[in-house]
Amino acid sequence: MRILIAPDKFAGTLSALEAAQAVADGWHRTDPSARTELLPLSDGGPGFVEVLHTALGGEVHRAEVTGPLGAPVTAEYLLDGDTAYVESAQACGLHLVPAEDRDPGRTTTHGVGELVAHAVRAGARTVVVGLGGSSTNDAGAGLLAALGATPSDHLGHGGGTLAEHVDAVDLEAARQAVAGVRLVAATDVDNPLLGIHGASAVFGPQKGADPDQVQRLDAALAAFADRVDPDKGTRDVPGAGAAGGLGFALLLLGGTVESGISRVLDSVRLAERLDGADLVITGEGSFDSQSLRGKLPHGVAQVASGHGVPCIVTAGAVKVGRAEAAEAGITETYSLVESSGSVEAAMNRSAEELRALAADIARRWSR
């Protein structure tokens, strides 16, 4: 039996590679003769550069950039020919901010702009920015400041400053910094910048915002958008709200939004690797309604379904019914919380519990 194991990260517990290895190890406990092929994946968030480097080769560059709270961090991007792949989470990721310091009114995307500038200086003519896992809610103002937009002193200091301190914004220098460069926002989030489906309302609470702060952040982003997008042609583009509005900033600079999942799945040649597979196993930390709006397991399931290969999802928690999952091309779902008996066990012993779950799945599926 040949099994392709293609998960995303289990956020907060396992990288995509660690999750794939745990599934393979568990499966072999039950079925040592199975051929397991590991294919860790990313949808544009953490792991984006690592996954694409494995698939494409190219050269990984490192740069010291401004982290989400202003302290320097070391981040990587991939240069493959004249195309650079930037993982925004390496410069502004939620994992870079201690839980007690999480405040999307303070965090900045300045380091992402520094990475983009670094890639352009290295010769990139296309820069693909993977969006996901951010701690920010600044509408990409930090990125714009890093590329030369003014007034940079306030643009670069978090989303909470945008309404009170930014009266006018000049984007000309930022646009010149990326002139002739194709910018791509790689995301499968289709949220606009503002409103009940926007960056602040949907993602702010995940980054530490309480309901009152969500309202203040949305108002700050609206005030900023009025200054830089007076014709309102960009703020409502699907994906503008990705990564706390980082998608909005890339669009202001002439960028486009593309599916992060599609780009990754094409790069790793998932369709080809499914040839001859008996089963594909994917997964992520929480498989919920957002997952069915185009997150990685959904993308894997769609490709697998087109090749007639059953697709299983393993997740820390499963919050999607069987009928919804089946409609998305998913054959079965399995939850670590249910198999281990508690959220605590699923979080604290993720690898061990995932191995045990995979061994149990193998007993049901091996032939």
Beta strands, then each sheet from edge to edge (+ up, - down):
strand 1: 2-5
strand 2: 35-38
strand 3: 59-66
strand 4: 72-80
strand 5: 83-87
strand 6: 126-130
strand 7: 182-186
strand 8: 256-258
strand 9: 279-287
strand 10: 311-318
strand 11: 332-335
sheet 1: 2+ 1+ 9+ 10+ 11+
sheet 2: 3+ 4- 5+ 6+ 7+ 8+
end
